[in-house]
Amino acid sequence: METITAIQRNYNGEIINFVTSEGRVISYRKALLDVEQGLIQGLQTVQDTNGALSLMPELEQSFDDYPNLF
């Protein structure tokens, strides 16, 4: 099973892509789908008050400890 090894942020600091342990660079939306399907471990989906889904690390408070892709 894959895990997330790095992230890529846009100029606003928002995560736009993830790098997996298999070397894939996937979009945030693709990561959401893969986590929901059980293809990526170590992340969980959370729903905000507006009903939108987002990703959070299971063991960390945020993605700040993940290295940046670039």
C-alpha positions, 0 to 999 in steps of 0.5 A: 500500500502506498503512503505520502512522502512529499507535497507540493504547494501553490503560491498561496500555500495550499497543497495541490499535489502529493508524491507517493511512495511509488513515485507517483505525483497525484493531484489533491482530488486524486489523493482524496479518491485513493484514500477513500478507496483504501489505496493510500495509507496514513491519511484520513478524510475529514468533512468541514462544516460546509460538507467539503472533504479534505485530507489530514495525516492520521498521526500528525497535526498537519502536513507541515512536516512533509518535505516539499516536492520542489 
